Amino acid sequence: MEHGLHGRVWKTHRNVPKARGYAFMNDMRWVYLTIAIVSEVAATSALRAAEGFTRWTPSLIVVIGYASAFYFLSLTLRSIPLGVAYAIWSGIGIALVALVGWAVYHQSLDLAAFIGIGLIVLGVVVLNVFSKAAAH
């Protein structure tokens, strides 16, 4: 515990201040993880349009997207265990990138692909709802 402004006692978790009864980081961790996932999906989806980094706009989306994804993932890791955060990030990212490929780039997905994507999402749900490893 540290003393903050005006003598207020703060509980810290990896140097992130939290006032007693106010879990700011706990509220923001899912926002950070969502931003990380969306950034990674945007960057990965733009890779195809970048055509080997020969097109500037999609290439810029790739670079900014991955930088943003890793920055917000690092913020997430302040309050969510590494394995849990990475499982959610990669699982949801895989599912969303597959759906973007299907919807935007007209890549075919068969029934087995949709079932596999569903199982990935189901695994993320099980991890979040039933696992004690996930920081709730």
C-alpha positions in Angstrom: 0.0 0.0 0.0 1.1 3.5 -0.8 0.0 6.9 0.3 -1.4 8.9 -2.6 -2.6 12.4 -2.9 -4.0 14.1 0.2 -2.9 11.2 2.4 -5.3 8.7 0.8 -4.2 5.1 1.0 -3.9 3.4 -2.4 -3.7 -0.3 -3.0 -1.3 -1.0 -5.9 -1.0 -3.8 -8.3 2.1 -3.5 -10.4 2.3 0.2 -9.8 -1.2 0.9 -11.0 -3.0 2.9 -8.2 -6.5 1.8 -7.1 -8.5 3.7 -4.6 -10.2 1.7 -1.9 -13.5 0.4 -3.3 -12.7 1.6 -6.8 -11.4 -0.9 -9.2 -10.6 1.3 -12.2 -8.2 -1.3 -13.7 -10.7 -4.1 -13.3 -13.2 -2.1 -15.2 -10.8 -1.1 -18.0 -9.0 -4.5 -18.4 -11.8 -5.8 -20.7 -11.9 -2.5 -22.7 -8.1 -2.8 -23.2 -8.4 -6.4 -24.3 -11.2 -5.6 -26.7 -9.2 -2.7 -28.2 -6.2 -5.1 -28.5 -8.3 -7.7 -30.3 -10.0 -5.3 -32.7 -6.6 -3.7 -33.5 -5.0 -7.1 -34.2 -8.0 -8.2 -36.4 -7.8 -4.9 -38.3 -4.0 -5.3 -38.8 -4.2 -8.9 -39.8 -7.1 -8.3 -42.2 -5.1 -5.4 -43.8 -2.1 -7.7 -44.5 -3.8 -9.1 -47.6 -4.7 -5.7 -48.9 -1.1 -4.5 -48.2 0.1 -6.8 -51.0 3.6 -7.4 -49.4 3.8 -3.9 -48.0 3.6 -2.4 -51.6 0.4 -0.4 -50.8 0.9 2.4 -48.3 -2.6 2.8 -46.7 -3.1 -0.9 -45.9 0.6 -1.2 -44.8 0.1 1.8 -42.4 -3.1 0.0 -41.0 -1.0 -3.1 -40.4 1.8 -1.3 -38.6 -0.5 0.9 -36.5 -2.9 -2.0 -35.8 -0.2 -4.3 -34.5 1.5 -1.5 -32.4 -1.9 -0.7 -30.9 -2.8 -4.4 -30.3 0.4 -5.1 -28.4 0.2 -1.8 -26.5 -3.3 -2.5 -25.3 -2.5 -6.2 -24.7 0.3 -5.1 -22.4 -2.1 -2.9 -20.4 -4.4 -5.9 -20.1 -1.6 -7.9 -18.6 -1.5 -5.6 -15.6 -4.7 -7.3 -14.3 -5.4 -10.4 -16.3 -3.0 -13.4 -16.2 -0.9 -13.9 -19.3 -2.2 -17.3 -20.3 -5.8 -16.2 -19.9 -5.4 -12.9 -21.8 -3.5 -14.5 -24.6 -6.1 -17.3 -24.9 -8.9 -14.8 -25.2 -6.9 -12.5 -27.5 -5.8 -15.2 -29.9 -9.1 -17.2 -29.8 -11.4 -14.3 -30.5 -8.9 -12.9 -33.0 -8.7 -16.2 -34.9 -12.5 -16.4 -35.1 -12.9 -12.7 -36.2 -10.1 -12.9 -38.8 -11.7 -16.0 -40.3 -15.1 -14.2 -40.4 -13.5 -11.1 -42.0 -11.8 -13.3 -44.6 -15.2 -14.8 -45.3 -17.2 -11.6 -45.4 -14.7 -9.1 -46.9 -12.4 -11.3 -49.0 -15.1 -13.8 -50.0 -12.9 -16.7 -48.8 -15.0 -19.9 -48.4 -15.7 -21.5 -45.1 -17.3 -24.8 -44.9 -19.4 -26.3 -42.1 -16.3 -27.7 -40.4 -14.7 -24.3 -40.4 -17.8 -22.7 -38.8 -18.0 -25.5 -36.2 -14.3 -25.0 -35.4 -14.7 -21.2 -35.0 -17.7 -21.9 -32.8 -15.6 -24.2 -30.6 -12.9 -21.6 -30.3 -15.5 -19.0 -29.1 -17.0 -21.6 -26.8 -13.5 -22.3 -25.3 -13.1 -18.6 -24.6 -16.6 -18.5 -22.9 -15.7 -21.6 -20.8 -12.4 -20.0 -19.8 -14.1 -16.8 -18.7 -17.2 -18.3 -17.0 -15.8 -21.4 -15.3 -12.1 -21.0 -14.9 -10.7 -19.7 -11.6 -7.6 -18.7 -13.5 -9.4 -15.8 -15.2 -9.3 -12.7 -13.1 -12.9 -11.8 -12.5 
